[in-house]
């Protein structure tokens, strides 16, 4: 593979990990992908608690607990108003039923749609059969966009994209971006229906119950 895109940034080690030769042992720092679970609608903070109970002790766990103690982990987080509008459009374009059936795809689309540049590169590579990550032209992507791309790959169940230690490092992943990725993690574990419940509680009817 060619030169690194992020050689002069704090994400250079993350990119190097993504480029490991197949067959090499994975990094022993934990991954964020988990077994999807069917459960009744639950408050956001309770879903976060379930996640913390499942992952091993780590800087990520400590970081999330600190955010919770500061009152900053309270609800599903969009990166911006544009991200929220974009994801609602994805859910309303007839693909909502398939997103209900595939938690990983729903989470990946949530994360890919969080960054303008990343979404423009991702759209042509999204098909009914999957997301063709290898075809995305991401040269010039910003570090936050690259972190979202790695997290999206992780949600789809491929090779580990982000480790617990990387998510626990505030120099790599800022607090706001961490909460966006955490929302993606919860979607991948519990389904897009948890987002619909939030919309319904705020007075906006969900597209359809999963």
C-alpha positions as CSV (number, residue, x, y, z in Angstrom):
1,X,0.0,0.0,0.0
2,X,1.2,3.5,-0.7
3,X,2.3,6.2,1.8
4,X,0.4,7.1,4.9
5,X,-2.3,9.8,4.7
6,X,-1.9,10.9,8.3
7,X,1.8,10.6,8.9
8,X,2.1,14.0,10.5
9,X,-0.9,13.7,12.8
10,X,-1.8,12.1,16.1
11,X,-3.7,9.4,14.2
12,X,-0.6,8.0,12.4
13,X,-0.4,5.0,14.8
14,X,-4.1,4.2,14.2
15,X,-3.6,4.3,10.4
16,X,-0.5,2.1,10.7
17,X,-2.6,-0.5,12.7
18,X,-5.3,-0.4,9.9
19,X,-2.6,-1.2,7.4
20,X,-1.2,-4.3,9.1
21,X,-0.4,-7.2,6.8
22,X,-3.1,-10.0,7.0
23,X,-2.0,-12.8,9.2
24,X,-0.2,-10.7,11.7
25,X,-1.4,-10.9,15.3
26,X,-4.0,-8.2,16.2
27,X,-3.1,-5.5,18.7
28,X,-3.8,-6.7,22.2
29,X,-5.7,-3.6,23.3
30,X,-9.4,-4.6,23.0
31,X,-11.9,-3.8,20.3
32,X,-15.3,-2.1,20.5
33,X,-17.3,-4.5,18.4
34,X,-19.7,-6.5,20.5
35,X,-22.5,-9.0,20.1
36,X,-25.7,-7.4,18.9
37,X,-28.5,-7.7,21.6
38,X,-32.2,-7.5,21.4
39,X,-33.6,-5.6,24.3
40,X,-36.5,-3.4,25.3
41,X,-36.1,0.4,24.9
42,X,-34.0,1.8,27.7
43,X,-32.7,5.2,28.7
44,X,-29.4,6.3,27.0
45,X,-27.5,6.2,30.3
46,X,-28.6,2.7,31.0
47,X,-27.4,1.6,27.5
48,X,-24.0,3.2,28.3
49,X,-23.9,1.3,31.6
50,X,-24.5,-2.0,29.8
51,X,-21.6,-1.2,27.5
52,X,-19.3,-0.3,30.4
53,X,-20.1,-3.6,32.1
54,X,-19.1,-5.5,29.0
55,X,-15.8,-4.0,28.1
56,X,-12.7,-4.7,30.2
57,X,-11.2,-2.1,32.5
58,X,-9.6,0.5,30.2
59,X,-8.8,4.2,29.7
60,X,-12.0,4.3,27.6
61,X,-14.1,3.1,30.5
62,X,-12.5,5.6,32.8
63,X,-13.0,8.4,30.3
64,X,-16.7,7.6,29.7
65,X,-17.3,7.5,33.5
66,X,-15.6,10.9,33.9
67,X,-17.8,12.3,31.1
68,X,-20.9,10.8,32.9
69,X,-19.8,12.4,36.2
70,X,-19.6,15.8,34.5
71,X,-23.1,15.3,33.1
72,X,-21.8,15.2,29.5
73,X,-23.1,11.7,28.6
74,X,-26.9,12.2,28.6
75,X,-28.2,11.4,25.1
76,X,-27.5,10.1,21.6
77,X,-25.1,12.5,20.0
78,X,-25.0,13.8,16.5
79,X,-21.9,15.6,15.3
80,X,-23.9,18.5,14.0
81,X,-27.4,19.6,12.8
82,X,-26.4,18.6,9.3
83,X,-25.4,15.1,10.5
84,X,-28.8,14.7,12.2
85,X,-30.7,15.9,9.0
86,X,-28.5,13.6,6.8
87,X,-29.1,10.5,8.9
88,X,-32.8,11.1,9.2
89,X,-32.9,11.3,5.4
90,X,-31.1,8.0,5.2
91,X,-33.7,6.4,7.5
92,X,-36.5,7.9,5.5
93,X,-35.4,6.9,2.0
94,X,-36.8,3.4,2.1
95,X,-33.8,1.8,3.7
96,X,-35.0,1.9,7.3
97,X,-36.3,-1.7,7.3
98,X,-32.9,-3.0,6.2
99,X,-31.2,-0.9,8.8
100,X,-33.4,-2.5,11.4
101,X,-32.3,-5.9,10.3
102,X,-28.5,-5.0,10.2
103,X,-27.3,-3.2,13.3
104,X,-23.8,-3.0,12.0
105,X,-24.8,-1.3,8.8
106,X,-27.0,1.1,10.6
107,X,-24.2,2.1,12.9
108,X,-21.8,2.4,10.0
109,X,-24.1,4.7,8.1
110,X,-24.6,6.8,11.2
111,X,-20.8,7.3,11.5
112,X,-20.1,7.8,7.8
113,X,-22.7,10.4,7.6
114,X,-21.2,12.4,10.4
115,X,-18.5,14.0,8.3
116,X,-19.2,15.9,5.1
117,X,-16.0,14.9,3.2
118,X,-16.3,11.2,4.3
119,X,-20.0,11.0,3.4
120,X,-19.3,12.4,-0.1
121,X,-16.7,9.7,-0.6
122,X,-18.8,7.0,0.9
123,X,-22.1,7.5,-0.9
124,X,-21.0,6.0,-4.2
125,X,-19.6,2.9,-2.4
126,X,-22.8,2.0,-0.5
127,X,-24.9,-0.8,-2.0
128,X,-27.6,-3.1,-0.9
129,X,-25.0,-5.8,-0.4
130,X,-22.6,-3.8,1.7
131,X,-20.2,-0.9,1.9
132,X,-17.2,-1.1,-0.5
133,X,-14.7,0.6,1.8
134,X,-11.7,-0.2,-0.4
135,X,-13.2,1.9,-3.2
136,X,-13.5,5.1,-1.1
137,X,-11.1,7.8,-2.1
138,X,-10.2,9.2,1.3
139,X,-6.9,11.0,0.5
140,X,-7.0,14.4,2.2
141,X,-9.4,13.3,4.9
142,X,-9.2,15.1,8.2
143,X,-8.2,13.1,11.3
144,X,-11.7,13.1,12.8
145,X,-13.1,11.9,9.5
146,X,-10.5,9.1,9.4
147,X,-11.4,8.1,13.0
148,X,-15.1,7.9,12.0
149,X,-14.2,5.7,9.0
150,X,-12.2,3.3,11.2
151,X,-15.1,3.1,13.6
152,X,-17.6,2.5,10.7
153,X,-15.5,-0.4,9.5
154,X,-15.4,-1.8,13.1
155,X,-19.2,-1.6,13.3
156,X,-19.6,-3.7,10.1
157,X,-17.7,-6.6,11.7
158,X,-14.6,-6.6,9.6
159,X,-11.1,-6.3,10.9
160,X,-10.7,-4.3,14.2
161,X,-10.6,-0.6,13.3
162,X,-10.4,1.2,16.6
163,X,-9.1,-0.2,19.9
164,X,-10.3,0.6,23.4
165,X,-7.0,2.3,24.1
166,X,-7.3,4.5,21.0
167,X,-10.8,5.6,22.0
168,X,-9.5,6.2,25.5
169,X,-6.9,8.7,24.3
170,X,-8.3,12.3,24.2
171,X,-5.4,13.4,22.0
172,X,-6.7,11.0,19.3
173,X,-10.4,11.3,19.8
174,X,-11.9,14.5,21.3
175,X,-14.8,14.3,23.8
176,X,-17.5,15.3,21.3
177,X,-16.3,12.9,18.7
178,X,-16.1,10.1,21.3
179,X,-19.8,10.6,22.1
180,X,-20.7,10.4,18.5
181,X,-18.8,7.2,18.1
182,X,-20.3,5.9,21.4
183,X,-23.8,6.5,19.8
184,X,-22.6,4.4,16.8
185,X,-21.5,1.6,19.2
186,X,-24.8,1.5,20.9
187,X,-26.7,1.4,17.6
188,X,-24.5,-1.5,16.5
189,X,-25.3,-3.4,19.8
190,X,-29.0,-2.6,20.2
191,X,-30.3,-1.5,16.8
192,X,-31.5,1.7,15.2
193,X,-34.8,1.3,17.1
194,X,-33.2,2.9,20.2
195,X,-32.8,6.1,18.1
196,X,-36.5,5.9,17.1
197,X,-37.5,5.7,20.7
198,X,-35.6,8.9,21.4
199,X,-37.3,10.7,18.5
200,X,-40.7,9.6,19.7
201,X,-40.1,10.8,23.2
202,X,-39.2,14.3,21.7
203,X,-42.5,14.4,19.9
204,X,-41.3,13.4,16.4
205,X,-42.8,10.2,15.2
206,X,-40.2,7.5,14.3
207,X,-40.1,6.3,10.7
208,X,-41.1,2.8,11.8
209,X,-40.6,0.6,14.8
210,X,-37.9,-2.0,14.4
